[in-house]
Amino acid sequence: MAVGTAVGTALLATALSGCAGSGGTDGKGRPGASGTPASASASASAKASPSGGTIGAVGSACELPVSFGVARHWKAKSIDAAKELSEASGKPDDDLGGALADSLLRQGPVTAACEIDAKPAGNIGFLRVWTGRTGDADAGGVLRAFVAAEDNVSKAKYHSFTTGGGVPAVEVEYLYTSKILEETKKESAFAVSTPDGPVVLHLGGMDTEEHEAMRPAYDLAKRTLGLA
């Protein structure tokens, strides 16, 4: 993902969020925190997303410490964060571009490694994979640091589970509020520890409605994730 592409993607997502809003109200005409009724959320999560292949193994679209199933029509693309950050920092007249690249490619103790685009499947958003250094073995601590690095987060709820591939994991669901757009949306992430370092899978979305529509793809990753 080139820095220019990353910047363009970020700006496009911001513009679309401003147009779409989070949807739903709290019964008093104000935007609701989740933007999606509980029944709609449950319905979206209950739908099983058909697999469109697996990534993570050597030779796949993204080579990672873990492997998992990708929803049909979603498109995975590897991110060479070290290369992008090096190129951005090598332009002395573009400090803003370098800072923006760093904010897009790093979050807390992890670095972007792969993004899986939902657009070919008809949604607006990404399932992103972040990886950390060997030795950062505490999945829960890494996940909390990941969330803490994202400003304007509230109502974070953590719990432990085991992926379908038998890997212990910690998951969080939380609300993110854009101060500029004055909108709140739901986001989800889970983290696992591997011999090659921690891995975080994060699902955002243009708004909560899109997040819930993409949730089956996220749940597919949870059901199928194992060590690569």
C-alpha positions as CSV (number, residue, x, y, z in Angstrom):
1,M,0.0,0.0,0.0
2,A,1.7,3.2,-1.2
3,V,1.6,6.1,1.2
4,G,-0.3,8.1,-1.4
5,T,-2.8,5.3,-1.6
6,A,-3.1,5.1,2.2
7,V,-3.7,8.8,2.5
8,G,-6.3,8.7,-0.3
9,T,-8.0,5.8,1.4
10,A,-8.1,7.6,4.7
11,L,-9.5,10.8,3.1
12,L,-12.1,8.8,1.2
13,A,-13.2,7.0,4.3
14,T,-13.5,10.3,6.2
15,A,-15.6,11.8,3.4
16,L,-17.9,8.8,3.2
17,S,-18.4,8.7,6.9
18,G,-19.5,12.3,6.9
19,C,-22.1,11.6,4.2
20,A,-23.5,8.4,5.7
21,G,-23.6,9.0,9.4
22,S,-23.9,6.2,11.9
23,G,-27.7,5.6,11.4
24,G,-30.3,5.0,14.1
25,T,-31.4,7.2,17.0
26,D,-31.7,6.8,20.7
27,G,-35.5,7.4,20.7
28,K,-35.0,11.2,21.3
29,G,-33.9,12.1,17.8
30,R,-30.2,11.9,18.6
31,P,-27.7,9.5,16.9
32,G,-27.5,6.2,18.8
33,A,-24.1,5.0,20.1
34,S,-24.2,1.8,18.0
35,G,-26.3,3.1,15.1
36,T,-27.8,-0.4,14.5
37,P,-30.7,-2.1,16.4
38,A,-29.7,-5.1,18.4
39,S,-31.9,-7.3,16.3
40,A,-30.1,-6.2,13.1
41,S,-26.7,-6.8,14.7
42,A,-27.7,-10.3,15.8
43,S,-29.0,-11.0,12.3
44,A,-25.8,-9.9,10.6
45,S,-23.6,-11.9,13.0
46,A,-25.8,-15.0,12.5
47,K,-25.1,-15.1,8.8
48,A,-22.3,-17.4,8.0
49,S,-19.9,-15.8,5.4
50,P,-18.8,-18.2,2.7
51,S,-15.0,-18.6,2.4
52,G,-13.2,-17.2,-0.6
53,G,-9.9,-18.9,0.2
54,T,-7.2,-18.7,2.9
55,I,-4.4,-16.3,3.6
56,G,-1.4,-16.4,5.9
57,A,0.6,-19.3,4.5
58,V,3.7,-18.9,2.3
59,G,2.6,-18.0,-1.2
60,S,-0.7,-16.5,-0.2
61,A,-1.7,-12.9,-0.8
62,C,-0.5,-12.0,2.8
63,E,2.2,-14.2,4.5
64,L,1.5,-14.0,8.2
65,P,2.3,-15.8,11.5
66,V,-1.4,-17.1,11.3
67,S,-3.7,-18.3,8.6
68,F,-7.4,-17.9,8.3
69,G,-10.3,-17.9,5.8
70,V,-11.2,-14.8,3.9
71,A,-14.8,-14.1,2.9
72,R,-15.8,-14.6,-0.7
73,H,-15.1,-11.6,-2.9
74,W,-13.0,-9.8,-0.3
75,K,-9.6,-8.9,-1.7
76,A,-6.4,-9.3,0.4
77,K,-3.3,-7.1,-0.1
78,S,0.0,-7.3,1.7
79,I,1.4,-4.2,3.3
80,D,5.2,-3.6,3.4
81,A,5.1,-1.1,6.3
82,A,8.8,-0.9,6.7
83,K,9.3,0.1,3.0
84,E,6.4,2.6,3.1
85,L,7.7,4.2,6.3
86,S,11.2,4.4,5.0
87,E,10.1,6.0,1.7
88,A,8.0,8.5,3.7
89,S,10.7,9.4,6.1
90,G,13.2,9.9,3.2
91,K,11.3,12.9,2.0
92,P,12.6,15.9,4.1
93,D,10.1,18.3,2.5
94,D,7.1,16.1,3.4
95,D,6.9,15.9,7.2
96,L,3.1,15.8,7.1
97,G,3.2,12.8,4.7
98,G,5.6,11.0,6.9
99,A,3.6,11.6,10.1
100,L,0.4,10.5,8.3
101,A,2.0,7.4,7.0
102,D,3.2,6.5,10.5
103,S,-0.3,7.0,12.0
104,L,-1.8,4.8,9.3
105,L,0.8,2.0,9.4
106,R,1.5,1.8,13.2
107,Q,-0.9,1.5,16.1
108,G,0.5,1.0,19.6
109,P,2.9,-2.0,19.6
110,V,1.9,-3.4,16.2
111,T,2.4,-2.5,12.5
112,A,0.0,-3.0,9.5
113,A,0.8,-6.2,7.6
114,C,-2.3,-6.9,5.5
115,E,-5.6,-5.3,4.6
116,I,-8.6,-7.2,3.2
117,D,-10.9,-4.9,1.3
118,A,-14.7,-5.5,1.5
119,K,-15.5,-3.2,-1.5
120,P,-15.6,-6.1,-4.1
121,A,-18.2,-7.8,-1.8
122,G,-20.3,-4.6,-1.8
123,N,-19.3,-3.1,1.6
124,I,-17.1,-0.1,2.6
125,G,-14.4,-1.1,5.0
126,F,-11.4,-3.3,5.7
127,L,-10.4,-6.2,7.9
128,R,-6.8,-5.3,8.8
129,V,-4.1,-7.5,10.2
130,W,-1.4,-6.0,12.4
131,T,1.7,-7.8,13.6
132,G,4.2,-7.1,16.4
133,R,7.7,-8.0,17.4
134,T,8.8,-11.4,18.7
135,G,8.7,-11.3,22.5
136,D,5.5,-9.3,22.9
137,A,3.7,-12.5,23.9
138,D,0.8,-11.2,26.0
139,A,-2.1,-11.0,23.5
140,G,-4.3,-9.2,26.1
141,G,-1.7,-6.5,26.8
142,V,-1.0,-6.0,23.1
143,L,-4.7,-5.6,22.4
144,R,-5.2,-3.1,25.2
145,A,-2.2,-1.1,23.9
146,F,-3.6,-1.2,20.4
147,V,-7.0,0.2,21.6
148,A,-5.3,2.8,23.8
149,A,-3.4,4.1,20.8
150,E,-6.7,4.9,19.0
151,D,-8.0,8.2,20.5
152,N,-11.6,8.8,21.5
153,V,-12.5,5.2,22.4
154,S,-15.1,4.3,24.9
155,K,-17.0,1.3,26.4
156,A,-14.3,-1.2,25.5
157,K,-15.3,-4.7,26.6
158,Y,-12.7,-7.5,26.6
159,H,-13.2,-11.3,26.8
160,S,-11.1,-14.4,26.1
161,F,-12.0,-17.2,23.6
162,T,-10.3,-19.8,21.5
163,T,-10.2,-19.6,17.7
164,G,-11.4,-22.4,15.5
165,G,-7.8,-23.4,15.0
166,G,-7.2,-23.8,18.7
167,V,-5.3,-20.6,19.4
168,P,-6.1,-18.7,22.6
169,A,-7.3,-15.2,21.9
170,V,-8.5,-12.0,23.5
171,E,-11.3,-9.9,21.8
172,V,-12.5,-6.4,22.3
173,E,-15.6,-4.5,21.1
174,Y,-15.6,-0.7,21.6
175,L,-17.0,2.6,20.3
176,Y,-14.9,5.1,18.4
177,T,-16.0,8.7,18.2
178,S,-14.8,11.1,15.5
179,K,-14.5,14.5,17.0
180,I,-14.5,16.1,13.6
181,L,-17.5,14.3,12.3
182,E,-19.2,14.1,15.7
183,E,-20.2,10.5,15.0
184,T,-19.8,7.3,16.9
185,K,-19.3,3.8,15.5
186,K,-18.6,0.3,16.6
187,E,-15.3,-1.4,16.1
188,S,-14.0,-4.9,16.9
189,A,-10.6,-6.6,17.2
190,F,-9.0,-9.7,18.5
191,A,-5.4,-10.6,19.3
192,V,-3.4,-13.8,19.5
193,S,0.2,-14.7,20.5
194,T,2.4,-16.6,18.1
195,P,6.1,-17.7,18.2
196,D,6.7,-14.9,15.6
197,G,5.0,-12.2,17.7
198,P,1.5,-11.0,18.4
199,V,-1.2,-10.6,15.7
200,V,-4.2,-8.3,15.8
201,L,-7.2,-8.5,13.5
202,H,-9.3,-5.4,13.4
203,L,-12.6,-4.7,11.8
204,G,-13.7,-1.1,11.4
205,G,-16.1,0.1,8.7
206,M,-17.5,3.4,7.4
207,D,-20.2,3.3,10.2
208,T,-21.8,0.9,12.6
209,E,-24.2,-0.4,9.9
210,E,-21.3,-1.3,7.6
211,H,-19.5,-2.8,10.5
212,E,-22.3,-5.1,11.3
213,A,-22.8,-6.0,7.6
214,M,-19.1,-7.0,7.5
215,R,-19.1,-8.9,10.8
216,P,-19.6,-12.3,9.2
217,A,-16.3,-12.0,7.5
218,Y,-14.6,-11.1,10.8
219,D,-16.4,-14.1,12.5
220,L,-15.1,-16.3,9.7
221,A,-11.6,-15.3,10.5
222,K,-12.2,-16.1,14.2
223,R,-13.6,-19.6,13.3
224,T,-10.8,-20.5,11.0
225,L,-7.7,-18.9,12.4
226,G,-4.7,-21.1,13.3
227,L,-1.0,-20.8,13.4
228,A,0.6,-20.7,9.9
